[in-house]
Amino acid sequence: MAAILAAASVFAQSSKDRLSELEKATVEEDTKPAKQEKEFKLFDVTGVSEMGFGLNLVKEDQFAHGIKGNKSSDFFINILELSFNPTKWTSITLGANLDWTNYAVGPANYFHGVPDGDSRKLDLTPVAEGMNYTSSRLHVFSIAVPLALGLHVGSISLRAGAEANFRLKSNVKYEYRDANNDLFTVKDSTPTGLNKFALDYFASLNIGFIGVYVKYFPESISPAIPMHCFTAGIVLNAR
């Protein structure tokens, strides 16, 4: 009988201890501070805040010049962004992007550096008879400086603005087969005649970390190649 009473006492004490621990945990959970929202800063500096990839689409009347809009592409990555946030829903940003643009042309014409004194001037040259051009591309590397206004509501972000492009480096590469079906690859040295500065207008819509962007160039890449590009693509952002 004594053993039974002792066991009951131990069980009662154990149950009491477990109840006390449960009540303590509940109190601690209730007194935890609420999760704070993302800190709001009036001024902010970030790096690698977004990157994007898109296709360059060219106006229909420019396809007569051989531009392949469905194979011309654009890739950019942000390396620095300065942000002024007057409210938690709005922002004004100034950034610096690295941009690689690839223009492709069709089989009737090819990018070529035409001799112009001591240099070579960029032109879109008709393909000679008997030549079969498999590809012709103009690669352009630029530093872009975008200035944008932003509106942010929850996870949705809308940005629009203008972008100054400083074209620093370019080269032309083309491949063709001759009458004997032999394949030749030619890489032209950096040609002159490319517009070194260009202004474009852009807009992007993000939901969370992913979104879409559009970009329009009102000026052509060269006086010798009249075309106006419209770029559309996907953008990833880490803001």
Contacts in CASP RR format, 6 or more apart in sequence:
PFRMAT RR
TARGET T0000
AUTHOR 0000-0000-0000
METHOD contacts of the structure
MODEL  1
MAAILAAASVFAQSSKDRLSELEKATVEEDTKPAKQEKEFKLFDVTGVSE
MGFGLNLVKEDQFAHGIKGNKSSDFFINILELSFNPTKWTSITLGANLDW
TNYAVGPANYFHGVPDGDSRKLDLTPVAEGMNYTSSRLHVFSIAVPLALG
LHVGSISLRAGAEANFRLKSNVKYEYRDANNDLFTVKDSTPTGLNKFALD
YFASLNIGFIGVYVKYFPESISPAIPMHCFTAGIVLNAR
40 85 0 8 1.000
40 88 0 8 1.000
41 83 0 8 1.000
41 85 0 8 1.000
42 84 0 8 1.000
42 85 0 8 1.000
42 86 0 8 1.000
43 82 0 8 1.000
43 83 0 8 1.000
43 84 0 8 1.000
43 85 0 8 1.000
44 82 0 8 1.000
44 83 0 8 1.000
44 85 0 8 1.000
45 80 0 8 1.000
45 81 0 8 1.000
45 82 0 8 1.000
45 83 0 8 1.000
46 80 0 8 1.000
46 81 0 8 1.000
46 83 0 8 1.000
46 239 0 8 1.000
47 78 0 8 1.000
47 79 0 8 1.000
47 80 0 8 1.000
47 81 0 8 1.000
48 77 0 8 1.000
48 78 0 8 1.000
48 79 0 8 1.000
48 238 0 8 1.000
49 78 0 8 1.000
49 81 0 8 1.000
49 237 0 8 1.000
49 238 0 8 1.000
49 239 0 8 1.000
50 77 0 8 1.000
50 78 0 8 1.000
50 235 0 8 1.000
50 236 0 8 1.000
50 237 0 8 1.000
50 238 0 8 1.000
50 239 0 8 1.000
51 75 0 8 1.000
51 76 0 8 1.000
51 77 0 8 1.000
51 78 0 8 1.000
51 235 0 8 1.000
51 236 0 8 1.000
52 75 0 8 1.000
52 76 0 8 1.000
52 77 0 8 1.000
52 213 0 8 1.000
52 233 0 8 1.000
52 234 0 8 1.000
52 235 0 8 1.000
52 236 0 8 1.000
53 73 0 8 1.000
53 74 0 8 1.000
53 75 0 8 1.000
53 233 0 8 1.000
53 234 0 8 1.000
54 73 0 8 1.000
54 74 0 8 1.000
54 75 0 8 1.000
54 213 0 8 1.000
54 231 0 8 1.000
54 232 0 8 1.000
54 233 0 8 1.000
54 234 0 8 1.000
55 69 0 8 1.000
55 70 0 8 1.000
55 72 0 8 1.000
55 73 0 8 1.000
55 74 0 8 1.000
55 231 0 8 1.000
55 232 0 8 1.000
55 233 0 8 1.000
56 69 0 8 1.000
56 72 0 8 1.000
56 73 0 8 1.000
56 74 0 8 1.000
56 101 0 8 1.000
56 103 0 8 1.000
56 229 0 8 1.000
56 230 0 8 1.000
56 231 0 8 1.000
57 69 0 8 1.000
57 70 0 8 1.000
57 229 0 8 1.000
57 230 0 8 1.000
57 231 0 8 1.000
57 232 0 8 1.000
58 67 0 8 1.000
58 69 0 8 1.000
58 72 0 8 1.000
58 227 0 8 1.000
58 228 0 8 1.000
58 229 0 8 1.000
58 230 0 8 1.000
59 227 0 8 1.000
59 228 0 8 1.000
59 230 0 8 1.000
62 226 0 8 1.000
62 227 0 8 1.000
62 228 0 8 1.000
63 69 0 8 1.000
65 105 0 8 1.000
65 109 0 8 1.000
65 124 0 8 1.000
65 225 0 8 1.000
65 226 0 8 1.000
65 227 0 8 1.000
66 105 0 8 1.000
66 106 0 8 1.000
66 108 0 8 1.000
66 109 0 8 1.000
66 124 0 8 1.000
67 103 0 8 1.000
67 104 0 8 1.000
67 105 0 8 1.000
67 106 0 8 1.000
67 227 0 8 1.000
68 104 0 8 1.000
68 105 0 8 1.000
68 106 0 8 1.000
69 104 0 8 1.000
71 104 0 8 1.000
72 101 0 8 1.000
72 102 0 8 1.000
72 103 0 8 1.000
72 104 0 8 1.000
72 229 0 8 1.000
73 101 0 8 1.000
73 102 0 8 1.000
74 99 0 8 1.000
74 100 0 8 1.000
74 101 0 8 1.000
74 102 0 8 1.000
74 215 0 8 1.000
74 231 0 8 1.000
75 99 0 8 1.000
75 100 0 8 1.000
75 101 0 8 1.000
76 97 0 8 1.000
76 98 0 8 1.000
76 99 0 8 1.000
76 100 0 8 1.000
76 144 0 8 1.000
77 97 0 8 1.000
77 98 0 8 1.000
78 95 0 8 1.000
78 96 0 8 1.000
78 97 0 8 1.000
79 96 0 8 1.000
79 97 0 8 1.000
79 98 0 8 1.000
80 95 0 8 1.000
80 96 0 8 1.000
81 93 0 8 1.000
81 94 0 8 1.000
81 95 0 8 1.000
81 96 0 8 1.000
82 93 0 8 1.000
82 94 0 8 1.000
82 95 0 8 1.000
83 91 0 8 1.000
83 92 0 8 1.000
83 93 0 8 1.000
84 91 0 8 1.000
84 92 0 8 1.000
84 93 0 8 1.000
85 91 0 8 1.000
85 92 0 8 1.000
86 92 0 8 1.000
88 152 0 8 1.000
89 151 0 8 1.000
89 152 0 8 1.000
89 153 0 8 1.000
90 149 0 8 1.000
90 150 0 8 1.000
90 151 0 8 1.000
90 152 0 8 1.000
91 149 0 8 1.000
91 150 0 8 1.000
91 152 0 8 1.000
92 147 0 8 1.000
92 148 0 8 1.000
92 149 0 8 1.000
92 150 0 8 1.000
93 146 0 8 1.000
93 147 0 8 1.000
93 148 0 8 1.000
93 150 0 8 1.000
93 159 0 8 1.000
94 145 0 8 1.000
94 146 0 8 1.000
94 147 0 8 1.000
95 145 0 8 1.000
95 146 0 8 1.000
95 147 0 8 1.000
96 143 0 8 1.000
96 144 0 8 1.000
96 145 0 8 1.000
97 143 0 8 1.000
97 144 0 8 1.000
97 145 0 8 1.000
97 146 0 8 1.000
97 163 0 8 1.000
98 141 0 8 1.000
98 142 0 8 1.000
98 143 0 8 1.000
98 144 0 8 1.000
99 141 0 8 1.000
99 142 0 8 1.000
99 143 0 8 1.000
99 144 0 8 1.000
99 165 0 8 1.000
100 139 0 8 1.000
100 140 0 8 1.000
100 141 0 8 1.000
100 142 0 8 1.000
101 139 0 8 1.000
101 140 0 8 1.000
101 142 0 8 1.000
102 137 0 8 1.000
102 138 0 8 1.000
102 139 0 8 1.000
102 140 0 8 1.000
103 111 0 8 1.000
103 137 0 8 1.000
103 138 0 8 1.000
103 140 0 8 1.000
103 221 0 8 1.000
104 135 0 8 1.000
104 136 0 8 1.000
104 137 0 8 1.000
105 111 0 8 1.000
105 124 0 8 1.000
105 136 0 8 1.000
105 137 0 8 1.000
105 138 0 8 1.000
106 133 0 8 1.000
106 136 0 8 1.000
107 127 0 8 1.000
107 132 0 8 1.000
107 133 0 8 1.000
108 126 0 8 1.000
108 127 0 8 1.000
109 124 0 8 1.000
109 125 0 8 1.000
109 126 0 8 1.000
109 127 0 8 1.000
109 136 0 8 1.000
110 124 0 8 1.000
110 125 0 8 1.000
110 127 0 8 1.000
110 133 0 8 1.000
110 136 0 8 1.000
110 174 0 8 1.000
110 176 0 8 1.000
111 122 0 8 1.000
111 123 0 8 1.000
111 124 0 8 1.000
111 125 0 8 1.000
111 136 0 8 1.000
111 137 0 8 1.000
111 138 0 8 1.000
111 172 0 8 1.000
111 174 0 8 1.000
111 188 0 8 1.000
112 122 0 8 1.000
112 123 0 8 1.000
112 124 0 8 1.000
112 125 0 8 1.000
112 172 0 8 1.000
112 174 0 8 1.000
112 188 0 8 1.000
113 120 0 8 1.000
113 121 0 8 1.000
113 122 0 8 1.000
113 123 0 8 1.000
113 125 0 8 1.000
113 172 0 8 1.000
113 188 0 8 1.000
113 191 0 8 1.000
114 120 0 8 1.000
114 121 0 8 1.000
114 122 0 8 1.000
114 123 0 8 1.000
114 125 0 8 1.000
115 121 0 8 1.000
116 192 0 8 1.000
119 191 0 8 1.000
119 192 0 8 1.000
120 188 0 8 1.000
120 189 0 8 1.000
120 191 0 8 1.000
120 192 0 8 1.000
121 191 0 8 1.000
121 192 0 8 1.000
121 193 0 8 1.000
121 224 0 8 1.000
122 138 0 8 1.000
122 170 0 8 1.000
122 172 0 8 1.000
122 191 0 8 1.000
122 192 0 8 1.000
122 193 0 8 1.000
122 194 0 8 1.000
122 222 0 8 1.000
122 224 0 8 1.000
122 225 0 8 1.000
123 224 0 8 1.000
123 225 0 8 1.000
124 224 0 8 1.000
124 225 0 8 1.000
127 133 0 8 1.000
127 176 0 8 1.000
130 178 0 8 1.000
130 179 0 8 1.000
131 176 0 8 1.000
131 177 0 8 1.000
131 178 0 8 1.000
132 176 0 8 1.000
132 177 0 8 1.000
132 178 0 8 1.000
133 174 0 8 1.000
133 175 0 8 1.000
133 176 0 8 1.000
134 175 0 8 1.000
134 176 0 8 1.000
134 177 0 8 1.000
134 183 0 8 1.000
135 173 0 8 1.000
135 174 0 8 1.000
135 175 0 8 1.000
136 172 0 8 1.000
136 173 0 8 1.000
136 174 0 8 1.000
136 175 0 8 1.000
137 172 0 8 1.000
137 173 0 8 1.000
137 174 0 8 1.000
138 170 0 8 1.000
138 171 0 8 1.000
138 172 0 8 1.000
138 221 0 8 1.000
139 170 0 8 1.000
139 171 0 8 1.000
139 172 0 8 1.000
139 173 0 8 1.000
140 167 0 8 1.000
140 169 0 8 1.000
140 170 0 8 1.000
140 194 0 8 1.000
140 221 0 8 1.000
141 167 0 8 1.000
141 168 0 8 1.000
141 169 0 8 1.000
141 170 0 8 1.000
142 165 0 8 1.000
142 166 0 8 1.000
142 167 0 8 1.000
142 168 0 8 1.000
143 165 0 8 1.000
143 166 0 8 1.000
143 168 0 8 1.000
144 163 0 8 1.000
144 164 0 8 1.000
144 165 0 8 1.000
144 166 0 8 1.000
145 163 0 8 1.000
145 164 0 8 1.000
145 166 0 8 1.000
146 161 0 8 1.000
146 162 0 8 1.000
146 163 0 8 1.000
146 164 0 8 1.000
146 202 0 8 1.000
147 161 0 8 1.000
147 162 0 8 1.000
147 163 0 8 1.000
148 159 0 8 1.000
148 160 0 8 1.000
148 161 0 8 1.000
148 202 0 8 1.000
149 159 0 8 1.000
149 160 0 8 1.000
149 161 0 8 1.000
150 157 0 8 1.000
150 158 0 8 1.000
150 159 0 8 1.000
150 160 0 8 1.000
151 157 0 8 1.000
151 158 0 8 1.000
151 159 0 8 1.000
152 158 0 8 1.000
155 207 0 8 1.000
155 208 0 8 1.000
156 205 0 8 1.000
156 206 0 8 1.000
156 207 0 8 1.000
156 208 0 8 1.000
157 204 0 8 1.000
157 205 0 8 1.000
157 206 0 8 1.000
157 207 0 8 1.000
157 208 0 8 1.000
157 237 0 8 1.000
157 239 0 8 1.000
158 203 0 8 1.000
158 204 0 8 1.000
158 205 0 8 1.000
158 206 0 8 1.000
159 203 0 8 1.000
159 204 0 8 1.000
159 206 0 8 1.000
160 201 0 8 1.000
160 202 0 8 1.000
160 203 0 8 1.000
160 204 0 8 1.000
161 201 0 8 1.000
161 202 0 8 1.000
161 203 0 8 1.000
162 199 0 8 1.000
162 200 0 8 1.000
162 201 0 8 1.000
162 202 0 8 1.000
163 199 0 8 1.000
163 200 0 8 1.000
163 201 0 8 1.000
163 202 0 8 1.000
163 215 0 8 1.000
164 197 0 8 1.000
164 198 0 8 1.000
164 199 0 8 1.000
165 197 0 8 1.000
165 198 0 8 1.000
165 199 0 8 1.000
165 200 0 8 1.000
166 196 0 8 1.000
166 197 0 8 1.000
167 194 0 8 1.000
167 195 0 8 1.000
167 196 0 8 1.000
167 197 0 8 1.000
167 198 0 8 1.000
169 190 0 8 1.000
170 190 0 8 1.000
170 191 0 8 1.000
170 194 0 8 1.000
171 187 0 8 1.000
171 188 0 8 1.000
171 189 0 8 1.000
171 190 0 8 1.000
172 187 0 8 1.000
172 188 0 8 1.000
172 191 0 8 1.000
173 185 0 8 1.000
173 186 0 8 1.000
173 187 0 8 1.000
173 188 0 8 1.000
174 185 0 8 1.000
174 186 0 8 1.000
174 188 0 8 1.000
175 183 0 8 1.000
175 184 0 8 1.000
175 185 0 8 1.000
175 186 0 8 1.000
176 183 0 8 1.000
176 184 0 8 1.000
176 186 0 8 1.000
177 183 0 8 1.000
177 184 0 8 1.000
178 184 0 8 1.000
193 222 0 8 1.000
193 223 0 8 1.000
193 224 0 8 1.000
194 221 0 8 1.000
194 222 0 8 1.000
195 219 0 8 1.000
195 220 0 8 1.000
195 221 0 8 1.000
195 222 0 8 1.000
195 223 0 8 1.000
198 217 0 8 1.000
198 219 0 8 1.000
198 221 0 8 1.000
199 218 0 8 1.000
199 219 0 8 1.000
200 215 0 8 1.000
200 216 0 8 1.000
200 217 0 8 1.000
200 218 0 8 1.000
201 215 0 8 1.000
201 216 0 8 1.000
201 218 0 8 1.000
202 213 0 8 1.000
202 214 0 8 1.000
202 215 0 8 1.000
202 216 0 8 1.000
203 213 0 8 1.000
203 214 0 8 1.000
204 211 0 8 1.000
204 212 0 8 1.000
204 213 0 8 1.000
204 214 0 8 1.000
204 235 0 8 1.000
205 211 0 8 1.000
205 212 0 8 1.000
205 213 0 8 1.000
206 235 0 8 1.000
206 237 0 8 1.000
208 237 0 8 1.000
209 236 0 8 1.000
209 237 0 8 1.000
209 238 0 8 1.000
210 234 0 8 1.000
210 235 0 8 1.000
210 236 0 8 1.000
210 237 0 8 1.000
211 234 0 8 1.000
211 235 0 8 1.000
211 236 0 8 1.000
211 237 0 8 1.000
212 232 0 8 1.000
212 233 0 8 1.000
212 234 0 8 1.000
212 235 0 8 1.000
213 231 0 8 1.000
213 232 0 8 1.000
213 233 0 8 1.000
213 234 0 8 1.000
213 235 0 8 1.000
214 230 0 8 1.000
214 231 0 8 1.000
214 232 0 8 1.000
214 233 0 8 1.000
215 230 0 8 1.000
215 231 0 8 1.000
215 232 0 8 1.000
216 228 0 8 1.000
216 229 0 8 1.000
216 230 0 8 1.000
216 231 0 8 1.000
217 228 0 8 1.000
217 229 0 8 1.000
217 230 0 8 1.000
217 231 0 8 1.000
218 228 0 8 1.000
219 228 0 8 1.000
220 226 0 8 1.000
220 227 0 8 1.000
220 228 0 8 1.000
221 227 0 8 1.000
221 229 0 8 1.000
END
